[in-house]
Structures are given as C-alpha cells and as structure tokens.
Amino acid sequence: MRWENQRAGRDAQPALLGLDGLVRSVASPEFQGVTFHEVRARSVLNKVPGGSMVPFGWTVNPYRGCSHACTYCFARNTHTYLDFDAGRDFDTQVVVKVNAPEVLAAQLRRPGWAREHVAMGTNTDPYQRAEGRYRLMPGIIRALTGSGTPFSILTKGTVLTRDLPLLTAASREVDVGMAVSIALLDRDLQRSLEPGTPSPRARLDLVRRITDAGLPCHVMVAPVLPGLTDNEEALDPLLAGIAAAGATRATVLALHLRPGAREWFARWLGAHRPDLVERYREIYGRGSYAIPAYRRALSARVTPLLRRHGLHRQEEPHRAPAPREPVRPAPGEQLSLL
C-alpha cells in the first residue's frame, strides 16, 4: 500500500498530543478520508474493571477508532480521551498499535499471567479494513495460542477470512470463541447506518466460512433499532439467514445510547427519520438504555423466533463473546458491541 501525507510524531497536530508513543500519522487513497495514527503501545492487555457483567476478564484492542463508522457505536466516547471527537473523528482518526503482537507476547510471558480468557472486538473491531494492511491479528493470535490463553473474537470484518486457517489451528490448542455482528439485512439502511462495514450478506457468508472451517459461530444481532429493525418482518428473515449460515446461537440486544453515540445517532435520526425522534425520546429518555417495557416487548417478540430457528441459548464447546454492559469501564477502554 502506498502511504501519503506522512507526519512524524514530533509534528503532530494538537489533537494528537494525547497519543503516547506516536510514530507517524499516515493517509492513503485506498482509505479515503481516514488517517491512521501509528503508535508504539506500552501495554495492550487490558483488565476489565471489577463489577463488570461480562464473561471475560481481559481484552485486547489493537485499534482505537473504527472505519466501520457505525452511527450507533457506543465505543465512540472513548475517542474523547484522546482529544478527538466522538463523531467524525471516531470514524476517520484511527489509532493503530503497530507493536501490539510483540507487546502482548511479552505480557503473556510474565510469571503472574494466569491464562484467563481474553476478548477481542469488545471496543473497536480488530478486523476493520486497516487490518488488511497492518496484519496485527496473526501475531496476536499466535501470542495467545502459544501462551495457552483462551480467547474470543467479535467482528463485522470479513478480513477475518484470511486468518481462518490460523484460528482453526489455534482452536486445537486453546478455547477459541467466534462471533459475528449482524444487525440487519436491509442494504440501504446498512449503507446509511454502517457505511464502512461489509454488507450483511458478506457477513452471513463469513459465518458460513467460519462454521465450514469447523469453528462454532455465535451471531450478535445488535443493536436492534426501535421503529427500524425491531419488527418481526425484519428479525425473522435475518434470524433465518443466520441459521442457514450455520450459526450455533444468536443474541439479540436493543440499541444502547451512551454519551457520544447518543448525540451522533440523534443527528442521523433527525436527518433520516425525524418521524421517530419522539418515539426514541419515549424509549430512552435521558438514559442510555431502552426502558424496561420496551426490552420486555422485544424479548417476547424475539424468543419464539430464536427457538423457531434453533438459535436459542445452549451449552457450547467454545466460548463466544456476548458481553453484557459493564458497570463502569476503565478510562479510554470501554467495552462495546461495535
């Protein structure tokens, strides 16, 4: 790949002063409008805060910011810790921890490491398009496997297909959980809400490729958007497609509107579906979560569909990343469902 407009770390613009270990900032015609800030991280293994209601204790995030540009992504506010904004900057100013595999391998060699489960894709996607250029995940997978550490990956990125042979080999050594995020099938809505992501059909094909490789695959149907994707006409064909692709299980979660994501999504809603603005006020009020009555109604609608398609919760041999909301994330490393 030909990189242009390179800037050394010492010439960084004011917004970059919060980026420790900045090596350079680069742009490329292949990633129109996106700047990559390459940093040398001191640590990449993140401890999940105590009290968090998630089924893992550690995370690894080789990237911060995400070119998937999902309007609803509630990791957006993490970018403000770097003096970027939670809107356009989150989509276009991507931090790349270029030494992540080496730093992780060193951390996993420490005598105190207890080989606890490590989750990836809980903040920003490790298989966003930049991974095709930086190729950080193969080294990360090898480091985890070589240390005997179980891990899971949640992604929307079809770049993962490249690493399926490596992941299949890893699954013979450690517990490997695979999950793909697919929120909707409507292509026009997907282009508007998730402009940088592979198409829903491409992600269904990714599920099939994962399962054909012998790895169980969990699908996160998240977020479900009130008035847009929460009716049976939208959910039933989506779950049917997920089942046909061979997924072992699906989890359906309503939209969360945390600070950062809340404001950015509200702009989209006002521009594209102003008729729904009042409904969202009723469902979310001033909080981040849909009111209990909405969540109960969604669950009542979804549960029989999951059973119909054989995607309800079952015991699985591989652990898939299905994080619930943490009580309080650590500064700069929130957990997200993308």
Contacts in CASP RR format, 6 or more apart in sequence:
PFRMAT RR
TARGET T0000
AUTHOR 0000-0000-0000
METHOD contacts of the structure
MODEL  1
MRWENQRAGRDAQPALLGLDGLVRSVASPEFQGVTFHEVRARSVLNKVPG
GSMVPFGWTVNPYRGCSHACTYCFARNTHTYLDFDAGRDFDTQVVVKVNA
PEVLAAQLRRPGWAREHVAMGTNTDPYQRAEGRYRLMPGIIRALTGSGTP
FSILTKGTVLTRDLPLLTAASREVDVGMAVSIALLDRDLQRSLEPGTPSP
RARLDLVRRITDAGLPCHVMVAPVLPGLTDNEEALDPLLAGIAAAGATRA
TVLALHLRPGAREWFARWLGAHRPDLVERYREIYGRGSYAIPAYRRALSA
RVTPLLRRHGLHRQEEPHRAPAPREPVRPAPGEQLSLL
1 28 0 8 1.000
1 30 0 8 1.000
1 133 0 8 1.000
2 28 0 8 1.000
2 29 0 8 1.000
3 26 0 8 1.000
3 27 0 8 1.000
3 28 0 8 1.000
4 26 0 8 1.000
4 27 0 8 1.000
4 28 0 8 1.000
4 29 0 8 1.000
5 25 0 8 1.000
5 26 0 8 1.000
5 27 0 8 1.000
5 35 0 8 1.000
6 24 0 8 1.000
6 25 0 8 1.000
6 26 0 8 1.000
7 24 0 8 1.000
7 25 0 8 1.000
7 26 0 8 1.000
8 24 0 8 1.000
9 16 0 8 1.000
9 22 0 8 1.000
9 23 0 8 1.000
9 24 0 8 1.000
9 25 0 8 1.000
12 19 0 8 1.000
12 22 0 8 1.000
12 25 0 8 1.000
14 83 0 8 1.000
15 82 0 8 1.000
15 83 0 8 1.000
15 84 0 8 1.000
15 89 0 8 1.000
15 93 0 8 1.000
16 22 0 8 1.000
16 25 0 8 1.000
16 37 0 8 1.000
16 82 0 8 1.000
17 83 0 8 1.000
18 82 0 8 1.000
18 83 0 8 1.000
19 37 0 8 1.000
19 39 0 8 1.000
19 82 0 8 1.000
19 95 0 8 1.000
20 39 0 8 1.000
20 42 0 8 1.000
21 39 0 8 1.000
21 40 0 8 1.000
21 41 0 8 1.000
22 37 0 8 1.000
22 38 0 8 1.000
22 39 0 8 1.000
23 38 0 8 1.000
23 39 0 8 1.000
23 40 0 8 1.000
23 98 0 8 1.000
24 37 0 8 1.000
24 38 0 8 1.000
25 35 0 8 1.000
25 36 0 8 1.000
25 37 0 8 1.000
25 38 0 8 1.000
26 35 0 8 1.000
26 36 0 8 1.000
26 38 0 8 1.000
27 33 0 8 1.000
27 34 0 8 1.000
27 35 0 8 1.000
27 36 0 8 1.000
28 34 0 8 1.000
28 36 0 8 1.000
28 133 0 8 1.000
31 67 0 8 1.000
31 129 0 8 1.000
31 130 0 8 1.000
33 92 0 8 1.000
34 67 0 8 1.000
34 91 0 8 1.000
34 92 0 8 1.000
34 93 0 8 1.000
34 94 0 8 1.000
34 130 0 8 1.000
35 92 0 8 1.000
35 93 0 8 1.000
35 94 0 8 1.000
36 94 0 8 1.000
36 95 0 8 1.000
36 96 0 8 1.000
36 130 0 8 1.000
37 93 0 8 1.000
37 94 0 8 1.000
37 95 0 8 1.000
37 96 0 8 1.000
38 96 0 8 1.000
38 98 0 8 1.000
39 95 0 8 1.000
39 96 0 8 1.000
39 97 0 8 1.000
39 98 0 8 1.000
40 97 0 8 1.000
40 98 0 8 1.000
40 99 0 8 1.000
41 97 0 8 1.000
41 99 0 8 1.000
41 100 0 8 1.000
41 103 0 8 1.000
42 103 0 8 1.000
43 103 0 8 1.000
43 107 0 8 1.000
44 60 0 8 1.000
44 61 0 8 1.000
44 62 0 8 1.000
44 97 0 8 1.000
44 100 0 8 1.000
44 103 0 8 1.000
44 104 0 8 1.000
44 107 0 8 1.000
45 58 0 8 1.000
45 59 0 8 1.000
45 60 0 8 1.000
45 104 0 8 1.000
45 107 0 8 1.000
45 108 0 8 1.000
45 118 0 8 1.000
46 58 0 8 1.000
46 59 0 8 1.000
46 60 0 8 1.000
46 61 0 8 1.000
46 330 0 8 1.000
46 333 0 8 1.000
47 57 0 8 1.000
47 58 0 8 1.000
47 330 0 8 1.000
48 54 0 8 1.000
48 56 0 8 1.000
48 57 0 8 1.000
48 58 0 8 1.000
48 59 0 8 1.000
48 326 0 8 1.000
48 330 0 8 1.000
48 335 0 8 1.000
49 326 0 8 1.000
49 327 0 8 1.000
49 328 0 8 1.000
49 329 0 8 1.000
49 330 0 8 1.000
50 327 0 8 1.000
51 326 0 8 1.000
51 327 0 8 1.000
51 328 0 8 1.000
52 326 0 8 1.000
52 327 0 8 1.000
52 328 0 8 1.000
52 329 0 8 1.000
52 335 0 8 1.000
53 324 0 8 1.000
53 325 0 8 1.000
53 326 0 8 1.000
53 327 0 8 1.000
54 119 0 8 1.000
54 122 0 8 1.000
54 323 0 8 1.000
54 324 0 8 1.000
54 326 0 8 1.000
54 335 0 8 1.000
55 117 0 8 1.000
55 319 0 8 1.000
55 321 0 8 1.000
55 322 0 8 1.000
55 323 0 8 1.000
56 116 0 8 1.000
56 117 0 8 1.000
56 118 0 8 1.000
56 119 0 8 1.000
56 122 0 8 1.000
56 152 0 8 1.000
56 321 0 8 1.000
56 323 0 8 1.000
57 116 0 8 1.000
57 117 0 8 1.000
57 118 0 8 1.000
57 119 0 8 1.000
58 116 0 8 1.000
58 117 0 8 1.000
58 118 0 8 1.000
58 119 0 8 1.000
59 118 0 8 1.000
59 119 0 8 1.000
59 120 0 8 1.000
59 121 0 8 1.000
59 122 0 8 1.000
59 123 0 8 1.000
59 333 0 8 1.000
59 335 0 8 1.000
60 100 0 8 1.000
60 104 0 8 1.000
60 118 0 8 1.000
60 119 0 8 1.000
60 120 0 8 1.000
60 126 0 8 1.000
60 140 0 8 1.000
61 97 0 8 1.000
61 120 0 8 1.000
61 121 0 8 1.000
61 122 0 8 1.000
61 123 0 8 1.000
61 124 0 8 1.000
61 126 0 8 1.000
61 333 0 8 1.000
62 96 0 8 1.000
62 97 0 8 1.000
62 100 0 8 1.000
62 120 0 8 1.000
62 126 0 8 1.000
62 131 0 8 1.000
62 134 0 8 1.000
62 136 0 8 1.000
62 137 0 8 1.000
62 140 0 8 1.000
63 94 0 8 1.000
63 95 0 8 1.000
63 96 0 8 1.000
63 97 0 8 1.000
63 124 0 8 1.000
63 125 0 8 1.000
63 126 0 8 1.000
63 128 0 8 1.000
63 130 0 8 1.000
63 131 0 8 1.000
63 136 0 8 1.000
64 78 0 8 1.000
64 79 0 8 1.000
64 82 0 8 1.000
64 94 0 8 1.000
64 95 0 8 1.000
64 97 0 8 1.000
64 123 0 8 1.000
64 124 0 8 1.000
65 75 0 8 1.000
65 78 0 8 1.000
65 79 0 8 1.000
65 90 0 8 1.000
65 91 0 8 1.000
65 93 0 8 1.000
65 94 0 8 1.000
65 95 0 8 1.000
65 124 0 8 1.000
66 73 0 8 1.000
66 75 0 8 1.000
66 90 0 8 1.000
66 91 0 8 1.000
66 94 0 8 1.000
66 124 0 8 1.000
66 125 0 8 1.000
66 128 0 8 1.000
66 338 0 8 1.000
67 91 0 8 1.000
67 92 0 8 1.000
67 94 0 8 1.000
67 128 0 8 1.000
67 129 0 8 1.000
67 130 0 8 1.000
67 196 0 8 1.000
68 91 0 8 1.000
68 125 0 8 1.000
68 128 0 8 1.000
68 156 0 8 1.000
68 157 0 8 1.000
68 194 0 8 1.000
68 196 0 8 1.000
68 197 0 8 1.000
68 338 0 8 1.000
69 90 0 8 1.000
69 91 0 8 1.000
69 194 0 8 1.000
69 195 0 8 1.000
69 196 0 8 1.000
69 197 0 8 1.000
70 193 0 8 1.000
70 194 0 8 1.000
70 197 0 8 1.000
70 338 0 8 1.000
71 192 0 8 1.000
71 193 0 8 1.000
71 194 0 8 1.000
71 264 0 8 1.000
71 265 0 8 1.000
71 268 0 8 1.000
72 193 0 8 1.000
72 223 0 8 1.000
72 225 0 8 1.000
72 255 0 8 1.000
72 257 0 8 1.000
72 261 0 8 1.000
72 265 0 8 1.000
73 90 0 8 1.000
73 261 0 8 1.000
73 336 0 8 1.000
73 338 0 8 1.000
74 256 0 8 1.000
74 257 0 8 1.000
74 258 0 8 1.000
74 260 0 8 1.000
74 261 0 8 1.000
74 288 0 8 1.000
74 334 0 8 1.000
74 336 0 8 1.000
74 337 0 8 1.000
75 90 0 8 1.000
75 123 0 8 1.000
75 124 0 8 1.000
75 261 0 8 1.000
75 334 0 8 1.000
75 335 0 8 1.000
75 336 0 8 1.000
75 338 0 8 1.000
76 86 0 8 1.000
76 87 0 8 1.000
76 90 0 8 1.000
76 258 0 8 1.000
76 260 0 8 1.000
76 261 0 8 1.000
76 264 0 8 1.000
77 86 0 8 1.000
77 258 0 8 1.000
77 259 0 8 1.000
77 260 0 8 1.000
77 261 0 8 1.000
77 334 0 8 1.000
78 123 0 8 1.000
78 332 0 8 1.000
78 333 0 8 1.000
78 334 0 8 1.000
79 85 0 8 1.000
79 86 0 8 1.000
79 87 0 8 1.000
79 89 0 8 1.000
79 90 0 8 1.000
79 93 0 8 1.000
80 86 0 8 1.000
80 260 0 8 1.000
81 331 0 8 1.000
81 332 0 8 1.000
82 95 0 8 1.000
84 90 0 8 1.000
84 93 0 8 1.000
86 259 0 8 1.000
86 260 0 8 1.000
86 261 0 8 1.000
86 263 0 8 1.000
86 264 0 8 1.000
87 260 0 8 1.000
87 263 0 8 1.000
87 264 0 8 1.000
90 264 0 8 1.000
94 128 0 8 1.000
94 130 0 8 1.000
96 130 0 8 1.000
96 134 0 8 1.000
96 136 0 8 1.000
97 103 0 8 1.000
97 136 0 8 1.000
98 134 0 8 1.000
98 136 0 8 1.000
100 136 0 8 1.000
100 140 0 8 1.000
101 136 0 8 1.000
101 138 0 8 1.000
101 139 0 8 1.000
101 140 0 8 1.000
101 142 0 8 1.000
101 143 0 8 1.000
104 140 0 8 1.000
104 143 0 8 1.000
104 144 0 8 1.000
105 139 0 8 1.000
105 142 0 8 1.000
105 143 0 8 1.000
105 147 0 8 1.000
107 113 0 8 1.000
108 143 0 8 1.000
108 144 0 8 1.000
108 146 0 8 1.000
108 147 0 8 1.000
108 149 0 8 1.000
109 147 0 8 1.000
113 147 0 8 1.000
113 149 0 8 1.000
115 147 0 8 1.000
115 148 0 8 1.000
115 149 0 8 1.000
115 150 0 8 1.000
116 149 0 8 1.000
116 150 0 8 1.000
117 149 0 8 1.000
117 150 0 8 1.000
117 151 0 8 1.000
117 152 0 8 1.000
117 175 0 8 1.000
117 319 0 8 1.000
118 144 0 8 1.000
118 149 0 8 1.000
118 150 0 8 1.000
118 151 0 8 1.000
118 152 0 8 1.000
119 151 0 8 1.000
119 152 0 8 1.000
119 153 0 8 1.000
119 154 0 8 1.000
119 321 0 8 1.000
119 323 0 8 1.000
120 126 0 8 1.000
120 140 0 8 1.000
120 151 0 8 1.000
120 152 0 8 1.000
120 153 0 8 1.000
120 154 0 8 1.000
120 321 0 8 1.000
121 153 0 8 1.000
121 154 0 8 1.000
121 155 0 8 1.000
121 321 0 8 1.000
121 336 0 8 1.000
121 338 0 8 1.000
122 154 0 8 1.000
122 321 0 8 1.000
122 323 0 8 1.000
122 335 0 8 1.000
122 336 0 8 1.000
122 337 0 8 1.000
123 333 0 8 1.000
123 334 0 8 1.000
123 335 0 8 1.000
123 336 0 8 1.000
124 336 0 8 1.000
124 338 0 8 1.000
125 154 0 8 1.000
125 155 0 8 1.000
125 156 0 8 1.000
125 157 0 8 1.000
125 338 0 8 1.000
126 136 0 8 1.000
126 137 0 8 1.000
126 140 0 8 1.000
126 153 0 8 1.000
126 155 0 8 1.000
127 137 0 8 1.000
127 153 0 8 1.000
127 155 0 8 1.000
127 156 0 8 1.000
127 157 0 8 1.000
127 158 0 8 1.000
127 159 0 8 1.000
127 160 0 8 1.000
128 157 0 8 1.000
128 159 0 8 1.000
129 157 0 8 1.000
129 159 0 8 1.000
129 196 0 8 1.000
131 137 0 8 1.000
131 159 0 8 1.000
132 159 0 8 1.000
132 162 0 8 1.000
137 160 0 8 1.000
137 163 0 8 1.000
138 163 0 8 1.000
138 166 0 8 1.000
141 151 0 8 1.000
141 163 0 8 1.000
141 166 0 8 1.000
141 167 0 8 1.000
141 170 0 8 1.000
142 166 0 8 1.000
144 150 0 8 1.000
144 151 0 8 1.000
144 170 0 8 1.000
144 174 0 8 1.000
145 169 0 8 1.000
145 170 0 8 1.000
145 173 0 8 1.000
145 174 0 8 1.000
146 173 0 8 1.000
148 173 0 8 1.000
148 174 0 8 1.000
149 174 0 8 1.000
150 174 0 8 1.000
150 175 0 8 1.000
150 176 0 8 1.000
150 319 0 8 1.000
151 174 0 8 1.000
151 175 0 8 1.000
151 176 0 8 1.000
151 177 0 8 1.000
152 176 0 8 1.000
152 177 0 8 1.000
152 178 0 8 1.000
152 179 0 8 1.000
152 319 0 8 1.000
152 320 0 8 1.000
152 321 0 8 1.000
153 160 0 8 1.000
153 167 0 8 1.000
153 176 0 8 1.000
153 177 0 8 1.000
153 178 0 8 1.000
153 179 0 8 1.000
153 321 0 8 1.000
154 179 0 8 1.000
154 180 0 8 1.000
154 181 0 8 1.000
154 220 0 8 1.000
154 321 0 8 1.000
154 323 0 8 1.000
154 337 0 8 1.000
154 338 0 8 1.000
155 179 0 8 1.000
155 180 0 8 1.000
155 181 0 8 1.000
155 338 0 8 1.000
156 180 0 8 1.000
156 181 0 8 1.000
156 182 0 8 1.000
156 194 0 8 1.000
156 197 0 8 1.000
156 198 0 8 1.000
156 203 0 8 1.000
156 338 0 8 1.000
157 197 0 8 1.000
157 198 0 8 1.000
157 203 0 8 1.000
157 206 0 8 1.000
158 198 0 8 1.000
158 202 0 8 1.000
158 203 0 8 1.000
158 205 0 8 1.000
158 206 0 8 1.000
160 167 0 8 1.000
160 206 0 8 1.000
160 210 0 8 1.000
161 206 0 8 1.000
161 209 0 8 1.000
164 209 0 8 1.000
164 210 0 8 1.000
164 213 0 8 1.000
164 215 0 8 1.000
165 213 0 8 1.000
167 176 0 8 1.000
167 178 0 8 1.000
167 213 0 8 1.000
167 215 0 8 1.000
168 213 0 8 1.000
168 214 0 8 1.000
168 215 0 8 1.000
170 176 0 8 1.000
171 214 0 8 1.000
171 215 0 8 1.000
171 318 0 8 1.000
175 318 0 8 1.000
175 319 0 8 1.000
176 215 0 8 1.000
176 318 0 8 1.000
177 215 0 8 1.000
177 216 0 8 1.000
177 218 0 8 1.000
177 318 0 8 1.000
177 319 0 8 1.000
177 320 0 8 1.000
177 321 0 8 1.000
178 210 0 8 1.000
178 215 0 8 1.000
178 216 0 8 1.000
178 217 0 8 1.000
178 218 0 8 1.000
178 318 0 8 1.000
178 320 0 8 1.000
179 217 0 8 1.000
179 218 0 8 1.000
179 219 0 8 1.000
179 220 0 8 1.000
179 320 0 8 1.000
179 321 0 8 1.000
179 322 0 8 1.000
180 203 0 8 1.000
180 206 0 8 1.000
180 207 0 8 1.000
180 210 0 8 1.000
180 217 0 8 1.000
180 218 0 8 1.000
180 219 0 8 1.000
180 220 0 8 1.000
180 247 0 8 1.000
181 203 0 8 1.000
181 219 0 8 1.000
181 220 0 8 1.000
181 222 0 8 1.000
181 337 0 8 1.000
181 338 0 8 1.000
182 200 0 8 1.000
182 203 0 8 1.000
182 204 0 8 1.000
182 207 0 8 1.000
182 219 0 8 1.000
182 220 0 8 1.000
182 221 0 8 1.000
182 238 0 8 1.000
182 242 0 8 1.000
183 190 0 8 1.000
183 193 0 8 1.000
183 194 0 8 1.000
183 221 0 8 1.000
183 222 0 8 1.000
183 223 0 8 1.000
183 224 0 8 1.000
183 225 0 8 1.000
183 229 0 8 1.000
184 190 0 8 1.000
184 193 0 8 1.000
184 200 0 8 1.000
184 225 0 8 1.000
184 228 0 8 1.000
184 229 0 8 1.000
184 234 0 8 1.000
184 238 0 8 1.000
185 200 0 8 1.000
185 201 0 8 1.000
185 234 0 8 1.000
185 237 0 8 1.000
185 238 0 8 1.000
186 200 0 8 1.000
186 229 0 8 1.000
186 234 0 8 1.000
187 199 0 8 1.000
187 200 0 8 1.000
189 228 0 8 1.000
189 229 0 8 1.000
190 197 0 8 1.000
190 199 0 8 1.000
190 200 0 8 1.000
192 268 0 8 1.000
192 272 0 8 1.000
193 225 0 8 1.000
193 268 0 8 1.000
197 203 0 8 1.000
198 206 0 8 1.000
200 238 0 8 1.000
204 241 0 8 1.000
204 242 0 8 1.000
204 244 0 8 1.000
204 245 0 8 1.000
205 245 0 8 1.000
207 217 0 8 1.000
207 219 0 8 1.000
207 242 0 8 1.000
207 245 0 8 1.000
207 246 0 8 1.000
207 247 0 8 1.000
208 245 0 8 1.000
208 246 0 8 1.000
210 217 0 8 1.000
211 217 0 8 1.000
211 245 0 8 1.000
211 246 0 8 1.000
211 247 0 8 1.000
211 248 0 8 1.000
215 318 0 8 1.000
216 248 0 8 1.000
216 316 0 8 1.000
216 317 0 8 1.000
216 318 0 8 1.000
216 320 0 8 1.000
217 245 0 8 1.000
217 246 0 8 1.000
217 247 0 8 1.000
217 248 0 8 1.000
217 320 0 8 1.000
218 247 0 8 1.000
218 248 0 8 1.000
218 249 0 8 1.000
218 250 0 8 1.000
218 251 0 8 1.000
218 316 0 8 1.000
218 320 0 8 1.000
218 321 0 8 1.000
218 322 0 8 1.000
219 242 0 8 1.000
219 247 0 8 1.000
219 249 0 8 1.000
219 250 0 8 1.000
219 251 0 8 1.000
219 311 0 8 1.000
220 250 0 8 1.000
220 251 0 8 1.000
220 253 0 8 1.000
220 322 0 8 1.000
220 337 0 8 1.000
221 235 0 8 1.000
221 238 0 8 1.000
221 239 0 8 1.000
221 242 0 8 1.000
221 250 0 8 1.000
221 251 0 8 1.000
221 252 0 8 1.000
221 253 0 8 1.000
222 251 0 8 1.000
222 252 0 8 1.000
222 253 0 8 1.000
222 337 0 8 1.000
223 253 0 8 1.000
223 254 0 8 1.000
223 255 0 8 1.000
223 256 0 8 1.000
223 337 0 8 1.000
224 230 0 8 1.000
224 235 0 8 1.000
224 252 0 8 1.000
224 253 0 8 1.000
224 254 0 8 1.000
224 255 0 8 1.000
224 298 0 8 1.000
225 255 0 8 1.000
226 254 0 8 1.000
226 255 0 8 1.000
226 276 0 8 1.000
226 279 0 8 1.000
226 280 0 8 1.000
226 283 0 8 1.000
226 290 0 8 1.000
226 294 0 8 1.000
227 276 0 8 1.000
227 279 0 8 1.000
228 234 0 8 1.000
228 273 0 8 1.000
228 276 0 8 1.000
229 235 0 8 1.000
230 254 0 8 1.000
230 298 0 8 1.000
230 301 0 8 1.000
231 301 0 8 1.000
232 301 0 8 1.000
232 305 0 8 1.000
235 252 0 8 1.000
235 301 0 8 1.000
235 302 0 8 1.000
235 305 0 8 1.000
236 305 0 8 1.000
236 308 0 8 1.000
239 250 0 8 1.000
239 305 0 8 1.000
239 306 0 8 1.000
239 308 0 8 1.000
239 309 0 8 1.000
239 311 0 8 1.000
240 309 0 8 1.000
242 250 0 8 1.000
242 309 0 8 1.000
242 311 0 8 1.000
243 309 0 8 1.000
243 310 0 8 1.000
243 311 0 8 1.000
247 311 0 8 1.000
248 311 0 8 1.000
248 314 0 8 1.000
248 316 0 8 1.000
248 320 0 8 1.000
249 311 0 8 1.000
249 312 0 8 1.000
249 313 0 8 1.000
249 314 0 8 1.000
249 316 0 8 1.000
249 320 0 8 1.000
250 306 0 8 1.000
250 309 0 8 1.000
250 311 0 8 1.000
251 313 0 8 1.000
251 322 0 8 1.000
252 298 0 8 1.000
252 302 0 8 1.000
252 306 0 8 1.000
253 337 0 8 1.000
254 289 0 8 1.000
254 290 0 8 1.000
254 294 0 8 1.000
254 295 0 8 1.000
254 298 0 8 1.000
255 265 0 8 1.000
255 290 0 8 1.000
256 288 0 8 1.000
256 289 0 8 1.000
256 325 0 8 1.000
256 337 0 8 1.000
257 265 0 8 1.000
257 280 0 8 1.000
257 284 0 8 1.000
257 287 0 8 1.000
257 288 0 8 1.000
257 289 0 8 1.000
258 288 0 8 1.000
258 334 0 8 1.000
259 288 0 8 1.000
262 284 0 8 1.000
262 288 0 8 1.000
266 277 0 8 1.000
266 280 0 8 1.000
269 276 0 8 1.000
269 277 0 8 1.000
269 280 0 8 1.000
270 277 0 8 1.000
282 291 0 8 1.000
283 290 0 8 1.000
283 291 0 8 1.000
283 294 0 8 1.000
284 290 0 8 1.000
284 291 0 8 1.000
285 291 0 8 1.000
289 295 0 8 1.000
289 325 0 8 1.000
290 298 0 8 1.000
303 312 0 8 1.000
306 312 0 8 1.000
323 335 0 8 1.000
323 337 0 8 1.000
325 335 0 8 1.000
326 334 0 8 1.000
326 335 0 8 1.000
329 335 0 8 1.000
END
